[in-house]
Each structure stands twice: as structure tokens, then as C-alpha cells.
Amino acid sequence: MLRWLQPKDRIDEAEVEVGLRALLYDGVCSQIMGTFTGGAFLVAFALLLGASNTVIGLLAAVGPLTQLLQIPAIYVIDRTALRKALVVVSSFLSRGFWLVVAVIPWLVPREQTVMVLLICLLLYFGLGTISGCAFNSWMRDFVPEKIMGRYFGKRMAVATAVGAALTVLAGFGVEFGKRVMSDQFTPYSVLFVLGAIAGLTGVYFLARIPEPRMEVHTPQGLFKTLGEPFRDFDFRRLLLFLGSWNFAVNLAAPFFAVYMINRLEMSLALVLGLSVVSQACNVAFFKIWGSAADRFSNKSVLSISGSLFILSIALWPFLTMPERYFLTLPLLFVIHILAGISTAGVNLCAGNIALKAAPKGKATAFLAANALVNGVAATIAPIIAGIAADGFATKQLSLRLHWLSTETGNGFDIPAIDLRGLDFLFLIAVVFGLYAMHRLLAVREEGEVEEEVVIAHVAAEARKAVRHVSNVAGLRHLYSFPFADIEKSVGPGARSDQRDPGAQSAESRVDTPEAQEPRGPSP
């Protein structure tokens, strides 16, 4: 095997610094890939191919479904101990499939295009899941423990900021391309090609990151190892919460773009503009939620951020009465702001709470079990949601208040509730979300405090952030690449051989677009 893919017995500080820079660059490249190939672009492309609501649900389920490949991935990693080689090879193959997706409209018969798209995504996510499993273990051992949370938090913030800016450019590019090109597919195919190039460039940076030699443990059998997390009572309660939460979220989230494009008849540029608003709030609140989690607990942050996200879902049915009206656009802005603020806290702390609950030395098996449970929940939910959405398409429930003047006999109706189609699905997701928050109460974690304390802390941090960015220098600091901070962090004693087998950043686990919806840094 090539020497640069081989693990090393010792990695010096200079190599750690080079590797951290390369890891940051890969995060940016992977975010560019996720921006150009996921979200509204992928949904719009699938709709052009003739995808139904059921197919959109299947598209959302493909990624989580491949989490089942965590089982053979654990076996391969334990037997070979060649994590970097596995990541580089599987990521290269995985990201290359976007080049195939780009040519589907021209090389595949019309009646088979949706099926070929599903197969390409299955291979993309499947290889990405194998890559992500090895990546998690590799990064746990490579990134110095004392800067791990801070480093990955900034990596996520930088990548999200880059993705938000490119979303705007890509949206205008697609709209312009539709006007000047002879067909509707070409703008999306161009984006997919650019996304593939960015993703493959990220593989180059991954190859520049050194790999510490993996500690070899005595094998005790794959299924015995994987079954241990389910025998742990406290971890089992955590899995119940995370599984039910992922089920609730994936009932609704895959259909937000569909709702805006089909039901509200919004342009892709406006859909993407709202996405940028959400991502901007995401970036602004990563540090705020992270500070609250460090000071109190992940559970305390999840109780607030999770509730905010459920509220954002509950507002969707009120966007029509029964059609678009004067409050539709303001409500959409409120929804996207709430979603951006809340998902920053959920994404940061959902992984951290699982990491913290995993016993030292057994993190790989416990986190793999967590990924499996979440994957199963996130696979089943959008499939059920897609079938239900098609069933609800012809159903409507209206509640109106009637004003009548007995003196004149004149009256009029005031629409109170008007539900049809996807509105029912969003309300069902709210019910399951409330159940998930109920399950969170049973999870135990050190540092738990009352919700009012967390809210006060977050409000204070938000006010502080506003003061810091109220001038040009503050804005520049918020969006600048954190090279200087990273270099300061990697000082004497920050060596990769100072590791805790149970320590792993949540971001290094969840920022894997091949393992979830294609939107975050990777691999």
C-alpha cells in the first residue's frame, strides 16, 4: 500500500498542524459539495424527473438506510486498522457518483431516471457511511483532545458560512440558467459536476492528514460488541430519545422544500434565500449553544433547542388560509430563523450527549449503535411520510369562524384552521416531536439545570454577540477563517498521542453528508 496511506506510530506537532489545516479545507470542500448536490437542488431535480411525494420520501430515506453498513464497517476497521486508506478510497468512489447523477437526464431512458437516481444515491451514501465510520475513529485519535470541541465547532461554523454564501450564488445561477438554456436539467447537472469536483478535492486534503496507529483490542465478536450498548440501561434510554427524535424530524423535514415549491409556488431563488437566512442563524448560534452546553449540559440545551424546532414545524400549516396570504412570507422568515437557531443546538448536542454517555474505550461500538438506531428511524419516517403525503393530497379539514349581524343579516367567514395535504404530515411530526421531548426527560446527564437558567444564559450570550458584531471588525471576526486560533490551539503538549478512547467531537460524527442529508462537511 502507498506509504502516505499507512498509519504512523508517532505524529509530531508540525504534522498535527498540517493535518488540522487539511481537515478544515476538507470541511469546506465537503460543504460545497453538499450545498451544490443537496437540499432544494436535489428535490427540484427529482421533481423535474417526475418524482412523486413517495419518491421524495425514499430519497430522504436512502442516506439513513445505509447506516446499516456500520455493522460490516466496524468489522473491517477492527480487522485491518487502516482507517485512512478506507476513508480515502470509499470517499473518492462515493463522491464520484455525482458525476453519474449529472448525466442521468441525457443517458437514461425517461421512465428509468428516478430509479437510477435512487441507485446512485444509495451507492453514494453507502460508501459514505463506510467512510464516515472509519473517519470518526480516525479523528478521535488524531485531533488533540484539549482542542477537539473548539476546533470542530469552528470547522462547522466556517463550512456553514461558506455554504450559505454559495447557496445564494447557486440559486441565482440556476434561475439564470433556466432562462438562457434550452432545457431545465442543465443548470442542476452543472451544479452536480461542480459539487463532485469540490468533493474529490476534499479527498486530496483528507489524504494529507496523518493517521495515528490504531490501538488493537482483543476481538470479542461483532454482534456481542454491537449488542453491548443495548444492554446498558442509561444508554438505551438515550437511544430511545434520539431514535424518536430522528423519526419526528424526518417525517417533516424532507418535505419543506416540496411544500414551498409545489404548494406555495415559490421560486427556487426565494427558497434558497430562506435557506441562507436559516444557515446564517445556524452560524451565529453554534458558539452560543456550545457555550451553554459546556457550562450546563447537552440535555439542558436539547430541551430548549428541540422545543424551538418543534415550534418551527408547528407553524408550517399556518402558511396558507387556504392559499398564500399576507402573513405567508413573514411567517416563513420566522420559521427559518427558529429552525436555524434550534438546529445549531440540536446538531451540536445530540451527538455530544451520545458521546458523553459512551463508556471510555468503547465509543466506537456505542456510537455505531447510536447511528444504527437513528438510521433506522430516519429511514422509516420519510418512507411513511411520503406514502402518507400522497394519501393526504386529496384531504382537507377547515375550521372557520362565522360573524353574523342579526340586525342587518350580513355576515362573513374568518378562516381559523385550513389543513390539506402536507399540513397533516407536519402536525403528525409535531406530535412525535413532543413524545421525543418527553423521552428526553428520562435521560440522565451531569450538569442538568432548569430551562429558565439556560434561556437566560443563551439570551445573555446572544446580546453579547450582537454587541461584538455591531462594527466592521466584529463582523470580520465572525466570518473569518480561524487559522490563527487553530495555530494557537496546537501548541506544546497538544500531541495526537494524548488521546481518550471515549472522546470524540459530535461534529466529527454528524458532519458527514454521505451519512445523512447531503448538506454538511464530511467525509
C-alpha positions in Angstrom: 0.0 0.0 0.0 1.2 3.6 -0.6 3.2 5.0 2.3 1.0 8.1 2.6 -2.0 5.9 3.4 -0.2 4.0 6.2 -0.7 4.8 9.9 2.1 6.2 11.9 3.4 5.3 15.4 4.1 8.9 16.3 2.9 12.2 14.8 4.8 15.4 15.7 3.3 18.8 16.3 4.1 20.1 12.8 2.2 17.2 11.3 -0.7 17.8 13.6 -0.8 21.4 12.4 -0.7 20.5 8.8 -3.4 17.8 9.3 -5.7 20.3 11.1 -5.5 22.7 8.2 -6.2 19.9 5.7 -9.2 18.8 7.8 -10.6 22.3 7.7 -10.1 22.5 3.9 -11.9 19.2 3.5 -14.7 20.5 5.7 -15.1 23.5 3.3 -14.9 21.3 0.2 -17.4 18.9 1.6 -19.8 21.7 2.4 -19.5 23.0 -1.1 -20.4 19.5 -2.4 -23.3 19.3 0.0 -24.6 22.7 -1.0 -24.5 22.0 -4.7 -25.9 18.5 -4.6 -28.4 18.5 -1.7 -31.4 20.3 -0.3 -33.6 22.2 -2.6 -31.4 21.5 -5.7 -31.8 17.7 -5.3 -35.5 18.0 -4.6 -36.1 20.2 -7.6 -34.0 18.0 -9.8 -36.0 14.9 -8.7 -39.3 16.7 -9.2 -38.2 17.5 -12.8 -37.5 13.8 -13.3 -41.1 13.1 -12.3 -40.6 12.1 -8.6 -43.8 11.8 -6.5 -44.1 12.5 -2.8 -43.4 8.8 -2.1 -40.2 9.0 -4.2 -39.1 12.2 -2.3 -39.6 10.2 0.9 -37.4 7.4 -0.5 -34.7 9.9 -1.5 -34.7 11.2 2.1 -34.6 7.6 3.5 -31.7 6.3 1.3 -29.0 8.0 3.5 -30.2 6.8 6.9 -30.9 3.3 5.4 -27.2 2.9 4.6 -26.3 3.3 8.3 -26.9 -0.5 8.5 -23.5 -0.7 6.8 -22.0 0.5 10.1 -22.0 -3.2 11.1 -19.6 -4.5 8.4 -17.7 -1.3 8.6 -16.8 -1.9 12.2 -15.7 -5.4 11.3 -13.4 -4.2 8.5 -11.9 -1.4 10.6 -11.2 -3.7 13.6 -9.6 -6.3 11.3 -7.5 -4.0 9.1 -6.8 -1.0 11.3 -6.3 1.1 8.1 -8.8 3.8 8.7 -7.2 6.5 6.5 -7.0 4.2 3.5 -10.6 3.1 3.9 -11.8 6.8 4.2 -9.8 8.0 1.1 -10.8 5.1 -1.2 -14.5 5.0 -0.2 -14.9 8.8 -0.2 -13.3 9.0 -3.7 -15.7 6.4 -5.0 -18.7 7.9 -3.2 -18.3 11.4 -4.3 -17.6 10.4 -7.9 -21.2 9.2 -8.2 -22.4 12.8 -8.5 -20.8 12.8 -12.0 -23.1 10.0 -12.9 -26.2 11.8 -11.4 -25.3 14.8 -13.6 -25.8 12.9 -16.9 -28.9 10.9 -15.9 -31.3 13.1 -18.0 -29.4 12.5 -21.2 -28.1 8.9 -20.9 -31.0 7.2 -19.1 -34.5 6.5 -20.6 -37.1 8.8 -19.2 -39.1 6.0 -17.4 -35.9 4.8 -15.6 -34.4 8.2 -14.5 -35.9 8.2 -11.0 -34.8 4.6 -10.3 -31.2 5.3 -11.5 -31.1 8.4 -9.3 -32.1 6.3 -6.3 -29.4 3.7 -7.1 -26.7 6.4 -7.4 -27.7 7.9 -4.1 -27.7 4.5 -2.5 -24.1 3.9 -3.6 -23.1 7.5 -2.7 -24.5 7.2 0.9 -23.4 3.6 1.3 -19.8 4.2 0.5 -20.0 7.4 2.6 -21.3 5.5 5.6 -18.3 3.2 5.5 -16.0 6.2 5.1 -17.8 8.0 8.0 -17.4 5.1 10.4 -13.6 5.0 9.8 -13.4 8.8 9.8 -15.0 9.0 13.3 -12.4 6.6 14.8 -9.5 8.3 12.9 -10.4 11.8 14.0 -10.9 10.7 17.6 -7.3 9.6 17.7 -5.8 12.4 15.6 -7.3 15.7 16.8 -5.8 16.7 20.2 -8.4 16.2 22.9 -8.0 19.6 24.5 -9.0 21.5 21.4 -11.4 18.9 19.9 -14.7 20.6 20.7 -13.5 24.1 19.9 -11.8 23.0 16.6 -14.8 21.1 15.2 -17.2 23.8 16.3 -15.3 26.4 14.3 -14.9 23.9 11.4 -18.7 23.5 11.3 -19.3 27.3 11.5 -16.8 28.1 8.7 -18.2 25.4 6.5 -21.8 26.5 7.1 -20.9 30.2 6.4 -19.3 29.2 3.1 -22.3 27.0 2.2 -24.7 29.9 2.9 -22.8 32.2 0.5 -22.6 29.6 -2.2 -26.3 28.8 -1.8 -27.2 32.3 -2.9 -24.9 32.2 -5.9 -26.0 28.8 -6.9 -29.7 29.8 -6.7 -29.2 32.8 -9.0 -27.1 30.6 -11.3 -29.9 28.0 -11.6 -32.6 30.7 -12.2 -30.4 32.4 -14.9 -29.6 29.0 -16.5 -33.3 28.1 -16.8 -33.9 31.4 -18.8 -30.9 31.1 -21.2 -30.6 27.3 -21.6 -32.7 25.1 -23.8 -33.7 22.6 -21.1 -34.4 22.7 -17.3 -31.9 20.0 -16.4 -28.6 21.6 -17.4 -28.3 24.1 -14.5 -28.7 21.3 -12.0 -26.2 19.0 -13.8 -23.6 21.8 -13.8 -24.1 22.1 -10.0 -23.7 18.4 -9.5 -20.5 18.4 -11.5 -19.1 21.3 -9.6 -20.1 19.6 -6.3 -18.4 16.4 -7.4 -15.2 18.3 -8.2 -15.3 20.0 -4.8 -15.9 16.7 -3.0 -13.0 15.0 -4.9 -10.7 17.9 -4.0 -11.7 17.3 -0.4 -10.4 13.7 -0.7 -7.0 15.2 -1.6 -6.9 17.1 1.7 -8.1 14.0 3.6 -5.1 12.2 2.2 -2.8 14.8 3.7 -4.0 14.2 7.3 -1.7 11.7 9.1 -3.3 8.7 10.9 -2.1 7.6 14.3 -1.7 3.8 14.5 -5.0 2.3 15.8 -4.9 0.5 19.2 -5.8 -3.1 18.6 -8.1 -4.8 21.1 -8.8 -8.5 21.5 -11.9 -9.3 19.3 -15.0 -10.4 21.2 -17.3 -10.9 18.3 -19.0 -8.3 16.2 -22.6 -8.9 17.4 -21.5 -9.2 21.1 -19.7 -5.9 20.7 -22.6 -4.2 19.0 -25.1 -5.6 21.4 -23.4 -4.1 24.5 -24.9 -0.6 24.1 -28.4 -2.0 24.0 -27.7 -3.8 27.3 -26.7 -0.6 29.0 -29.9 0.8 30.7 -28.9 4.5 30.6 -27.7 4.4 27.1 -30.8 2.5 26.0 -32.9 5.4 27.3 -30.8 7.8 25.3 -31.2 5.7 22.2 -35.0 5.8 22.7 -34.9 9.6 22.8 -32.6 10.0 19.8 -34.5 7.5 17.7 -37.9 9.0 18.4 -36.4 12.5 17.7 -35.0 11.4 14.4 -38.3 9.8 13.4 -40.2 13.0 14.2 -37.8 15.3 12.3 -37.7 13.1 9.2 -41.4 12.9 9.0 -41.5 16.6 8.1 -38.0 18.0 7.1 -37.8 16.2 3.7 -41.0 17.9 2.5 -40.2 21.6 3.5 -38.8 22.4 0.0 -41.6 20.4 -1.7 -44.2 22.4 0.2 -42.6 25.7 -0.8 -42.1 24.8 -4.5 -45.4 23.0 -5.1 -47.9 24.4 -2.5 -46.7 27.9 -2.2 -45.4 28.1 -5.8 -42.2 29.9 -4.7 -39.2 30.4 -7.0 -36.1 28.4 -6.3 -34.2 31.6 -5.6 -36.6 32.5 -2.8 -36.5 29.0 -1.3 -32.7 29.2 -1.3 -32.7 32.7 0.1 -34.7 31.5 3.1 -32.3 28.6 3.5 -29.5 31.2 3.7 -31.3 33.0 6.4 -31.6 29.7 8.4 -27.9 29.0 7.8 -26.8 32.4 9.0 -28.7 31.9 12.2 -27.0 28.5 12.4 -23.6 30.0 12.2 -24.4 32.7 14.7 -25.7 30.3 17.4 -23.1 27.5 17.2 -20.9 29.2 19.7 -23.8 30.3 21.9 -25.3 26.8 22.2 -21.8 25.3 22.6 -21.1 27.7 25.5 -24.4 26.7 27.2 -23.6 23.0 26.7 -20.1 23.4 28.2 -21.4 25.4 31.2 -24.5 23.3 31.9 -25.2 20.1 29.9 -26.2 18.8 26.5 -29.6 17.7 27.8 -30.4 21.2 29.0 -29.6 22.7 25.6 -31.5 20.0 23.8 -34.6 20.6 25.9 -34.7 24.3 24.7 -33.4 23.9 21.1 -35.5 20.8 20.4 -38.7 22.6 21.6 -37.9 25.6 19.3 -37.5 23.2 16.3 -40.9 21.6 17.1 -42.4 25.0 17.2 -41.0 25.8 13.8 -42.6 22.7 12.4 -46.0 23.6 14.0 -46.0 26.9 12.2 -45.9 25.4 8.7 -49.7 24.6 8.4 -50.4 28.3 9.1 -48.7 29.5 5.9 -51.9 29.1 3.9 -55.5 30.1 4.7 -56.2 28.1 2.5 -53.8 29.8 -0.1 -50.9 32.2 0.3 -51.9 35.4 2.1 -50.2 38.5 3.5 -48.6 36.6 6.5 -47.1 33.8 4.4 -43.7 35.3 3.8 -43.2 36.9 7.2 -44.1 33.5 8.8 -41.6 31.7 6.5 -38.9 34.0 7.7 -39.9 33.3 11.4 -39.9 29.6 10.7 -36.4 29.6 9.1 -35.0 31.8 11.8 -36.3 29.5 14.5 -35.1 26.4 12.6 -31.6 27.9 12.1 -31.3 28.8 15.8 -32.6 25.5 17.0 -30.8 23.1 14.7 -27.5 24.6 15.7 -28.1 23.5 19.3 -29.6 20.1 18.3 -26.8 19.3 15.8 -24.1 20.2 18.4 -25.6 18.5 21.4 -27.4 15.4 20.0 -24.0 13.9 19.1 -22.3 15.2 22.2 -24.8 13.6 24.6 -24.3 10.2 23.0 -20.5 10.7 23.1 -20.6 11.6 26.8 -22.8 8.6 27.6 -20.5 6.1 25.8 -18.1 4.4 28.2 -14.4 5.1 27.7 -12.7 2.6 25.4 -16.0 1.5 23.8 -17.0 4.6 22.0 -16.9 3.0 18.5 -19.5 0.4 19.3 -21.7 2.7 21.3 -21.7 5.4 18.7 -22.2 2.9 15.9 -25.3 1.6 17.8 -26.5 5.2 18.1 -26.0 5.7 14.3 -27.9 2.4 13.6 -30.9 3.4 15.7 -31.0 6.9 14.2 -30.5 5.5 10.8 -33.4 3.0 11.1 -35.7 5.8 12.5 -34.7 8.3 9.8 -35.2 5.6 7.1 -38.7 4.5 8.1 -40.0 8.0 8.8 -39.7 9.6 5.3 -41.0 6.5 3.6 -44.1 6.5 5.8 -44.3 10.3 5.3 -44.1 10.1 1.5 -46.9 7.5 1.3 -49.0 9.5 3.8 -48.4 12.7 1.9 -49.8 11.2 -1.3 -52.8 9.9 0.7 -53.4 13.3 2.3 -53.1 15.1 -1.0 -56.9 14.9 -1.6 -57.9 15.5 2.1 -58.9 18.9 3.6 -60.0 20.0 7.1 -61.3 23.5 7.6 -62.5 25.4 10.6 -64.0 28.8 10.1 -65.5 31.4 12.5 -68.7 33.0 11.2 -69.6 36.6 12.0 -73.2 37.4 11.7 -75.1 40.7 12.4 -78.6 39.8 13.4 -79.6 43.4 12.8 -78.6 43.6 9.1 -78.4 39.9 8.3 -74.9 40.4 6.9 -72.0 38.2 7.9 -68.6 36.8 6.8 -66.3 33.9 7.5 -62.9 34.2 9.3 -60.7 31.2 8.4 -59.2 29.8 11.7 -57.7 26.5 10.5 -57.4 25.1 7.0 -55.4 21.9 6.7 -54.7 19.9 3.5 -52.0 17.7 2.0 -48.7 18.1 3.8 -50.2 20.2 6.6 -51.5 17.0 8.2 -48.0 15.5 8.0 -46.4 18.4 9.8 -48.9 18.2 12.6 -48.2 14.5 13.0 -44.5 15.3 13.1 -45.2 17.8 15.9 -46.9 15.1 18.0 -44.0 12.7 17.6 -41.6 15.5 18.4 -43.4 16.2 21.7 -43.1 12.5 22.5 -39.4 12.6 21.8 -39.0 15.6 24.2 -40.9 13.6 26.8 -38.4 10.7 26.3 -35.5 13.3 26.9 -36.7 13.7 30.5 -35.7 10.2 31.3 -32.1 10.7 30.0 -29.6 11.4 32.8 -26.6 13.7 32.4 -24.4 15.6 34.8 -24.9 19.4 35.0 -28.6 19.4 34.3 -30.3 22.7 35.2 -33.7 24.3 34.8 -34.7 25.5 31.4 -35.0 29.1 32.6 -31.3 29.1 33.5 -30.3 28.0 30.0 -32.7 30.5 28.4 -31.2 33.3 30.4 -27.6 32.3 29.5 -28.4 32.0 25.8 -30.1 35.4 25.8 -27.1 37.0 27.5 -24.7 35.3 25.0 -26.9 36.5 22.1 -26.9 40.1 23.3 -23.1 39.9 23.7 -22.7 38.5 20.2 -24.8 41.3 18.8 -22.6 43.9 20.5 -19.5 42.2 19.2 -20.7 42.2 15.6 -22.1 45.7 15.7 -18.9 47.1 14.0 -17.0 46.1 10.9 -14.2 44.5 12.9 -16.7 42.3 14.7 -18.3 41.2 11.5 -14.9 40.4 10.0 -14.0 38.3 13.1 -17.3 36.4 13.0 -16.9 35.1 9.4 -13.1 34.9 9.1 -11.3 31.6 8.8 -10.0 30.6 12.2 -6.4 29.8 11.1 -4.8 31.9 13.9 -7.0 30.4 16.6 -6.2 26.9 15.3 -2.4 27.6 15.3 -2.6 29.0 18.9 -4.5 25.9 20.0 -2.0 23.5 18.6 0.8 24.4 20.9 3.2 22.5 23.1 1.6 19.4 24.6 -1.2 19.3 22.0 0.0 16.0 20.6 -2.1 13.4 18.9 -0.9 10.7 21.1 -2.6 12.3 24.1 -6.0 10.7 23.5 -9.0 9.4 25.3 -10.6 6.4 23.5 -14.0 7.7 24.6 -13.5 11.2 23.4 -14.9 12.3 20.0 -16.4 15.6 18.8 -20.0 15.4 17.9 -19.2 17.4 14.8 -16.7 14.9 13.6 -19.5 12.3 13.8 -22.5 14.2 12.5 -20.8 16.4 9.8 -20.8 13.5 7.3 -23.1 14.3 4.4 -22.8 10.8 3.0 -24.3 9.6 6.3 -27.2 12.0 6.3 -28.9 14.6 4.1 -26.1 16.0 1.9 -25.6 19.3 3.5 -22.6 19.4 5.9 -18.9 18.9 6.0 -17.6 15.4 5.7 -16.4 12.7 4.8 
